[in-house]
Amino acid sequence: MINEFITSSPTETYNKANNFSTSLSAGDIVALCGDLGCGKTLFAQGIAAGLGIKDIVNSPTFKLIGEYDSIPPLYHFDFYRLSSPSEALALGLEYYYQAGGIVVVEWADLFPQIIPAGAIWVKIEIRGEYERNISVGIKEFETFSD
């Protein structure tokens, strides 16, 4: 099943993600996808805030992995600068999948073959300057294809 909603501002997108975080538990994997500038990092920040993380949560594009202390811990990945699934796996991605935290992956659609079945896919689409259509579901990525 896919849930869809529309947000009309960055604050509303952040708050939706914050509320979404209450449905997450240890071992969950959140696969974020959407165009550049759609709000993937903002969504990750909302999840982090919902988990009680006070640290600044930036896109891990340049450091590739962000680890944040919370219960459960948050592991934040970004596939944007990676050129192959093997690069992501070399970062220890499979370890993090089993580490008992919540894993959030930005640009997950670049390498959907290494996102486990049962992951929660979040597709964010730009509808206007601040308006976003957000689809959330536990399905294979192809369900979200255009």
N, CA, C and O of each residue as an XYZ file, in Angstrom:
584
protein
N       0.841     -1.180      0.000
C       0.000      0.000      0.000
C       0.885      1.242      0.000
O       1.900      1.306      0.694
N       0.483      2.204     -0.780
C       1.221      3.452     -0.867
C       0.371      4.572     -0.273
O      -0.788      4.748     -0.647
N       0.952      5.317      0.643
C       0.299      6.512      1.193
C       0.889      7.720      0.491
O       2.104      7.822      0.323
N       0.031      8.624      0.086
C       0.491      9.843     -0.574
C      -0.058     11.055      0.143
O      -1.183     11.048      0.644
N       0.753     12.097      0.184
C       0.287     13.366      0.734
C       1.037     14.493      0.055
O       2.102     14.284     -0.526
N       0.484     15.667      0.131
C       1.077     16.858     -0.465
C       1.436     17.819      0.664
O       0.647     18.052      1.579
N       2.643     18.367      0.576
C       3.046     19.400      1.525
C       3.209     20.704      0.747
O       3.528     20.691     -0.442
N       2.991     21.817      1.421
C       3.017     23.107      0.734
C       4.156     24.020      1.189
O       4.243     25.170      0.759
N       5.035     23.501      2.067
C       6.167     24.306      2.528
C       7.251     23.378      3.067
O       6.973     22.234      3.425
N       8.491     23.874      3.124
C       9.552     23.069      3.743
C       9.220     22.692      5.185
O       9.519     21.579      5.617
N       8.611     23.602      5.927
C       8.243     23.315      7.312
C       7.247     22.165      7.377
O       7.361     21.293      8.238
N       6.281     22.157      6.481
C       5.296     21.079      6.476
C       5.936     19.744      6.100
O       5.587     18.710      6.670
N       6.873     19.756      5.143
C       7.586     18.528      4.764
C       8.394     18.006      5.957
O       8.373     16.812      6.253
N       9.094     18.898      6.627
C       9.883     18.550      7.807
C       8.976     17.953      8.888
O       9.310     16.926      9.479
N       7.850     18.582      9.142
C       6.930     18.099     10.174
C       6.332     16.750      9.818
O       6.140     15.912     10.698
N       6.032     16.523      8.537
C       5.523     15.205      8.115
C       6.566     14.129      8.397
O       6.238     13.048      8.886
N       7.829     14.433      8.083
C       8.904     13.479      8.345
C       9.078     13.245      9.837
O       9.305     12.116     10.273
N       8.972     14.307     10.614
C       9.072     14.201     12.066
C       7.989     13.259     12.585
O       8.266     12.374     13.395
N       6.771     13.448     12.122
C       5.666     12.564     12.523
C       5.877     11.140     12.014
O       5.585     10.175     12.721
N       6.380     11.011     10.796
C       6.666      9.700     10.195
C       7.652      8.916     11.056
O       7.554      7.693     11.158
N       8.599      9.614     11.672
C       9.622      8.943     12.479
C       9.022      8.128     13.620
O       9.626      7.150     14.062
N       7.850      8.514     14.097
C       7.235      7.777     15.210
C       6.803      6.376     14.795
O       6.571      5.517     15.646
N       6.694      6.143     13.486
C       6.316      4.811     13.008
C       7.526      3.912     12.780
O       7.374      2.732     12.464
N       8.719      4.463     12.938
C       9.938      3.703     12.658
C      10.454      3.003     13.906
O      10.235      3.446     15.034
N      11.145      1.896     13.666
C      11.757      1.170     14.778
C      13.092      0.588     14.326
O      13.425      0.611     13.142
N      13.843      0.069     15.282
C      15.158     -0.500     14.996
C      15.058     -1.505     13.858
O      14.167     -2.355     13.840
N      15.973     -1.397     12.918
C      16.019     -2.299     11.780
C      15.319     -1.765     10.543
O      15.454     -2.343      9.464
N      14.578     -0.681     10.673
C      13.889     -0.120      9.510
C      14.879      0.567      8.580
O      15.863      1.167      9.012
N      14.588      0.458      7.300
C      15.385      1.103      6.261
C      14.455      2.010      5.480
O      13.424      1.569      4.973
N      14.826      3.287      5.385
C      14.037      4.277      4.661
C      14.831      4.670      3.422
O      15.923      5.229      3.528
N      14.285      4.378      2.257
C      14.936      4.652      0.977
C      14.307      5.902      0.374
O      13.164      5.871     -0.082
N      15.063      7.008      0.373
C      14.563      8.277     -0.137
C      14.961      8.452     -1.602
O      16.101      8.184     -1.980
N      14.020      8.897     -2.415
C      14.334      9.164     -3.811
C      13.559     10.375     -4.311
O      12.499     10.716     -3.786
N      14.102     11.006     -5.320
C      13.508     12.193     -5.907
C      14.596     13.046     -6.525
O      15.785     12.823     -6.299
N      14.178     14.018     -7.302
C      15.122     14.879     -8.004
C      15.950     15.735     -7.046
O      15.599     15.912     -5.879
N      17.040     16.251     -7.565
C      17.892     17.151     -6.823
C      17.068     18.336     -6.321
O      16.337     18.959     -7.091
N      17.186     18.643     -5.037
C      16.478     19.771     -4.455
C      15.033     19.521     -4.077
O      14.304     20.459     -3.754
N      14.609     18.265     -4.112
C      13.202     17.967     -3.807
C      12.905     17.958     -2.312
O      11.753     18.132     -1.915
N      13.930     17.756     -1.471
C      13.708     17.746     -0.030
C      14.089     16.452      0.665
O      13.634     16.200      1.781
N      14.911     15.628      0.036
C      15.320     14.373      0.665
C      16.055     14.626      1.981
O      15.766     13.983      2.990
N      17.002     15.561      1.968
C      17.746     15.855      3.198
C      16.831     16.467      4.243
O      16.947     16.144      5.425
N      15.931     17.336      3.837
C      14.966     17.924      4.769
C      14.123     16.827      5.414
O      13.845     16.877      6.613
N      13.716     15.838      4.620
C      12.943     14.723      5.150
C      13.777     13.937      6.160
O      13.276     13.549      7.216
N      15.046     13.703      5.834
C      15.945     13.008      6.769
C      16.113     13.809      8.058
O      16.159     13.235      9.146
N      16.205     15.127      7.938
C      16.322     15.987      9.121
C      15.072     15.888      9.992
O      15.171     15.873     11.218
N      13.906     15.820      9.371
C      12.667     15.663     10.131
C      12.621     14.336     10.871
O      12.177     14.270     12.017
N      13.085     13.274     10.208
C      13.166     11.969     10.870
C      14.097     12.066     12.078
O      13.760     11.616     13.173
N      15.272     12.661     11.863
C      16.251     12.790     12.957
C      15.663     13.560     14.133
O      15.828     13.157     15.285
N      14.984     14.656     13.851
C      14.377     15.449     14.927
C      13.345     14.628     15.685
O      13.248     14.712     16.909
N      12.579     13.836     14.949
C      11.577     12.987     15.583
C      12.191     11.924     16.481
O      11.551     11.445     17.417
N      13.433     11.559     16.194
C      14.154     10.588     17.026
C      14.870     11.266     18.188
O      15.533     10.605     18.987
N      14.732     12.589     18.278
C      15.340     13.317     19.380
C      16.766     13.760     19.132
O      17.452     14.181     20.063
N      17.220     13.674     17.905
C      18.592     14.063     17.583
C      18.678     15.580     17.535
O      17.918     16.235     16.822
N      19.606     16.127     18.297
C      19.793     17.578     18.369
C      20.908     18.055     17.440
O      20.997     19.246     17.143
N      21.757     17.136     16.981
C      22.857     17.491     16.082
C      22.312     18.034     14.765
O      21.171     17.768     14.390
N      23.148     18.794     14.078
C      22.798     19.245     12.736
C      22.931     18.043     11.808
O      23.977     17.395     11.771
N      21.887     17.751     11.071
C      21.880     16.633     10.132
C      21.953     17.219      8.731
O      20.978     17.763      8.213
N      23.128     17.096      8.133
C      23.333     17.587      6.776
C      23.333     16.429      5.806
O      23.421     15.266      6.201
N      23.234     16.756      4.540
C      23.355     15.718      3.530
C      24.735     15.094      3.654
O      25.734     15.813      3.681
N      24.812     13.779      3.730
C      26.119     13.140      3.841
C      26.790     12.942      2.481
O      27.577     12.012      2.308
N      26.481     13.815      1.514
C      27.018     13.665      0.167
C      28.538     13.582      0.154
O      29.102     12.769     -0.579
N      29.202     14.398      0.942
C      30.665     14.405      0.906
C      31.297     13.459      1.909
O      32.402     12.968      1.682
N      30.613     13.192      3.019
C      31.173     12.230      3.970
C      30.538     10.855      3.798
O      31.029      9.878      4.364
N      29.477     10.761      3.041
C      28.786      9.538      2.630
C      27.943      8.873      3.721
O      26.894      8.304      3.421
N      28.381      8.934      4.977
C      27.635      8.315      6.074
C      27.587      9.283      7.254
O      28.601      9.868      7.634
N      26.415      9.441      7.816
C      26.275     10.170      9.066
C      25.741      9.225     10.123
O      24.752      8.532      9.885
N      26.368      9.183     11.275
C      25.919      8.345     12.385
C      25.473      9.263     13.514
O      26.206     10.171     13.906
N      24.276      9.029     14.036
C      23.704      9.902     15.061
C      23.221      9.074     16.231
O      22.583      8.035     16.064
N      23.545      9.564     17.437
C      23.138      8.883     18.660
C      21.676      9.173     18.947
O      21.278     10.323     19.134
N      20.907      8.144     18.979
C      19.507      8.193     19.378
C      19.146      6.764     19.737
O      19.967      5.855     19.615
N      17.930      6.575     20.173
C      17.470      5.214     20.468
C      16.244      4.962     19.607
O      15.185      5.533     19.867
N      16.366      4.112     18.578
C      17.594      3.486     18.083
C      18.478      4.499     17.354
O      18.021      5.592     17.018
N      19.746      4.140     17.109
C      20.626      5.074     16.396
C      20.155      5.288     14.955
O      19.456      4.456     14.378
N      20.558      6.425     14.398
C      20.228      6.754     13.017
C      21.501      6.704     12.187
O      22.522      7.287     12.555
N      21.427      5.996     11.055
C      22.529      5.930     10.099
C      22.012      6.531      8.797
O      21.043      6.044      8.216
N      22.670      7.590      8.351
C      22.209      8.385      7.213
C      23.227      8.263      6.077
O      24.368      8.703      6.215
N      22.815      7.671      4.964
C      23.677      7.447      3.803
C      23.240      8.320      2.642
O      22.104      8.793      2.593
N      24.157      8.527      1.708
C      23.852      9.243      0.478
C      24.585      8.544     -0.668
O      25.809      8.418     -0.638
N      23.839      8.092     -1.671
C      24.437      7.394     -2.808
C      24.807      8.332     -3.952
O      25.345      7.875     -4.960
N      24.541      9.615     -3.828
C      24.663     10.543     -4.953
C      26.038     10.526     -5.614
O      26.120     10.524     -6.842
N      27.089     10.514     -4.855
C      28.443     10.584     -5.423
C      29.065      9.207     -5.673
O      30.230      9.118     -6.061
N      28.319      8.163     -5.460
C      28.845      6.819     -5.691
C      28.596      6.410     -7.137
O      27.601      6.803     -7.746
N      29.511      5.620     -7.672
C      29.371      5.226     -9.070
C      28.886      3.789     -9.258
O      28.590      3.375    -10.378
N      28.806      3.031     -8.166
C      28.362      1.642     -8.308
C      27.841      1.111     -6.972
O      28.175      1.640     -5.912
N      27.028      0.072     -7.035
C      26.567     -0.558     -5.790
C      27.721     -1.087     -4.946
O      27.650     -1.068     -3.717
N      28.782     -1.559     -5.598
C      29.905     -2.106     -4.835
C      30.574     -1.033     -3.969
O      31.109     -1.348     -2.906
N      30.551      0.225     -4.411
C      31.088      1.310     -3.577
C      30.272      1.468     -2.300
O      30.833      1.661     -1.221
N      28.955      1.387     -2.422
C      28.092      1.494     -1.246
C      28.325      0.321     -0.303
O      28.389      0.495      0.914
N      28.449     -0.851     -0.864
C      28.684     -2.028     -0.033
C      30.052     -1.960      0.646
O      30.214     -2.441      1.767
N      31.033     -1.363     -0.030
C      32.373     -1.220      0.554
C      32.369     -0.280      1.753
O      33.270     -0.343      2.590
N      31.370      0.591      1.846
C      31.244      1.484      3.003
C      30.710      0.753      4.235
O      30.659      1.322      5.325
N      30.317     -0.492      4.061
C      29.780     -1.261      5.176
C      28.268     -1.181      5.277
O      27.707     -1.396      6.351
N      27.611     -0.879      4.187
C      26.158     -0.724      4.183
C      25.444     -1.932      4.787
O      24.510     -1.780      5.575
N      25.883     -3.115      4.418
C      25.225     -4.320      4.937
C      25.369     -4.427      6.458
O      24.459     -4.907      7.134
N      26.495     -3.987      6.990
C      26.668     -3.954      8.442
C      25.594     -3.058      9.067
O      24.945     -3.440     10.040
N      25.418     -1.872      8.498
C      24.452     -0.927      9.047
C      23.027     -1.467      8.952
O      22.204     -1.203      9.829
N      22.737     -2.211      7.908
C      21.408     -2.822      7.797
C      21.117     -3.736      8.996
O      19.965     -3.874      9.407
N      22.155     -4.352      9.550
C      22.006     -5.308     10.646
C      22.356     -4.717     12.014
O      22.316     -5.434     13.014
N      22.697     -3.432     12.079
C      23.238     -2.839     13.305
C      22.183     -2.444     14.336
O      22.528     -1.948     15.408
N      20.922     -2.654     14.032
C      19.881     -2.369     15.018
C      19.459     -0.915     15.086
O      18.831     -0.487     16.055
N      19.805     -0.155     14.055
C      19.381      1.240     14.008
C      18.356      1.460     12.907
O      17.825      0.512     12.329
N      18.095      2.709     12.637
C      17.269      3.100     11.508
C      18.223      3.613     10.442
O      19.046      4.488     10.711
N      18.117      3.074      9.237
C      18.978      3.463      8.133
C      18.156      4.315      7.170
O      17.099      3.890      6.704
N      18.646      5.519      6.874
C      18.017      6.396      5.891
C      19.005      6.558      4.746
O      20.150      6.957      4.961
N      18.567      6.247      3.528
C      19.432      6.313      2.354
C      18.867      7.332      1.371
O      17.770      7.154      0.841
N      19.631      8.412      1.131
C      19.257      9.366      0.093
C      19.761      8.862     -1.254
O      20.815      8.231     -1.336
N      19.008      9.143     -2.299
C      19.309      8.697     -3.661
C      19.314      7.164     -3.749
O      20.086      6.587     -4.516
N      18.466      6.520     -2.976
C      18.392      5.052     -2.960
C      18.039      4.484     -4.327
O      18.404      3.351     -4.641
N      17.334      5.258     -5.142
C      16.921      4.785     -6.460
C      18.096      4.626     -7.425
O      17.927      4.028     -8.488
N      19.279      5.141     -7.088
C      20.448      4.936     -7.948
C      20.881      3.479     -7.942
O      21.353      2.967     -8.957
N      20.723      2.806     -6.799
C      21.115      1.401     -6.672
C      20.034      0.620     -5.920
O      20.290      0.113     -4.827
N      18.840      0.518     -6.487
C      17.750     -0.143     -5.756
C      18.023     -1.617     -5.469
O      17.419     -2.201     -4.570
N      18.937     -2.215     -6.237
C      19.240     -3.633     -6.045
C      19.926     -3.922     -4.713
O      19.979     -5.080     -4.298
N      20.451     -2.908     -4.032
C      21.089     -3.165     -2.728
C      20.238     -2.648     -1.566
O      20.695     -2.602     -0.424
N      19.014     -2.265     -1.866
C      18.065     -1.903     -0.816
C      17.232     -3.156     -0.527
O      16.584     -3.684     -1.431
N      17.241     -3.630      0.705
C      16.546     -4.882      1.023
C      15.032     -4.813      0.813
O      14.415     -3.752      0.918
N      14.468     -5.957      0.520
C      13.008     -6.072      0.471
C      12.471     -5.655      1.836
O      13.088     -5.918      2.868
N      11.337     -5.014      1.824
C      10.744     -4.566      3.076
C      11.149     -3.155      3.477
O      10.644     -2.615      4.461
N      12.066     -2.556      2.709
C      12.442     -1.168      2.989
C      11.240     -0.263      2.749
O      10.350     -0.588      1.963
N      11.226      0.852      3.422
C      10.168      1.845      3.254
C      10.667      2.862      2.232
O      11.609      3.609      2.494
N      10.029      2.882      1.071
C      10.424      3.795      0.001
C       9.641      5.094      0.146
O       8.422      5.086      0.316
N      10.361      6.206      0.077
C       9.756      7.534      0.135
C      10.179      8.272     -1.131
O      11.357      8.579     -1.319
N       9.210      8.552     -1.992
C       9.483      9.287     -3.224
C       8.929     10.696     -3.072
O       7.750     10.888     -2.775
N       9.801     11.679     -3.281
C       9.409     13.080     -3.150
C       9.453     13.718     -4.536
O      10.481     13.691     -5.213
N       8.333     14.287     -4.942
C       8.238     14.923     -6.253
C       7.944     16.411     -6.092
O       7.110     16.812     -5.281
N       8.645     17.215     -6.877
C       8.440     18.660     -6.866
C       7.193     18.986     -7.675
O       7.079     18.601     -8.839
N       6.253     19.703     -7.046
C       5.027     20.130     -7.723
C       4.986     21.637     -7.935
O       4.200     22.134     -8.742
N       5.813     22.347     -7.227
C       5.875     23.801     -7.301
C       7.063     24.259     -6.490
O       7.843     23.439     -6.007
N       7.207     25.566     -6.336
C       8.374     26.081     -5.627
C       8.556     25.419     -4.265
O       9.669     25.026     -3.913
N       7.484     25.292     -3.499
C       7.555     24.673     -2.169
C       6.667     23.446     -2.025
O       6.774     22.720     -1.037
N       5.817     23.210     -2.969
C       4.856     22.107     -2.882
C       5.508     20.793     -3.306
O       6.203     20.723     -4.320
N       5.268     19.764     -2.510
C       5.827     18.438     -2.779
C       4.738     17.379     -2.687
O       3.846     17.452     -1.842
N       4.829     16.395     -3.574
C       3.998     15.197     -3.484
C       4.903     14.110     -2.906
O       5.959     13.817     -3.466
N       4.497     13.520     -1.804
C       5.315     12.520     -1.127
C       4.560     11.203     -1.092
O       3.434     11.130     -0.598
N       5.200     10.152     -1.628
C       4.629      8.806     -1.638
C       5.457      7.928     -0.718
O       6.685      7.918     -0.795
N       4.787      7.201      0.142
C       5.458      6.333      1.109
C       4.867      4.944      0.993
O       3.647      4.780      1.024
N       5.725      3.938      0.861
C       5.216      2.575      0.775
C       6.286      1.538      0.991
O       7.474      1.796      0.796
N       5.854      0.362      1.396
C       6.764     -0.771      1.541
C       6.513     -1.661      0.339
O       5.761     -2.635      0.392
N       7.165     -1.289     -0.732
C       7.012     -1.983     -2.007
C       8.362     -1.967     -2.704
O       9.289     -1.285     -2.267
N       8.464     -2.697     -3.756
C       9.661     -2.604     -4.576
C       9.696     -1.262     -5.260
O       8.645     -0.681     -5.532
N      10.876     -0.756     -5.545
C      11.026      0.574     -6.116
C      10.244      0.718     -7.415
O       9.724      1.795     -7.705
N      10.155     -0.344     -8.192
C       9.467     -0.254     -9.481
C       8.038      0.249     -9.330
O       7.493      0.838    -10.263
N       7.425      0.029     -8.178
C       6.077      0.512     -7.914
C       6.015      2.033     -8.042
O       4.977      2.595     -8.392
N       7.120      2.679     -7.760
C       7.161      4.134     -7.771
C       7.647      4.711     -9.095
O       7.704      5.930     -9.256
N       7.995      3.851    -10.037
C       8.520      4.338    -11.304
C       7.490      5.131    -12.070
O       6.287      4.887    -11.968
N       7.990      6.100    -12.851
C       7.111      6.902    -13.696
C       6.705      6.141    -14.932
O       5.961      6.663    -15.762
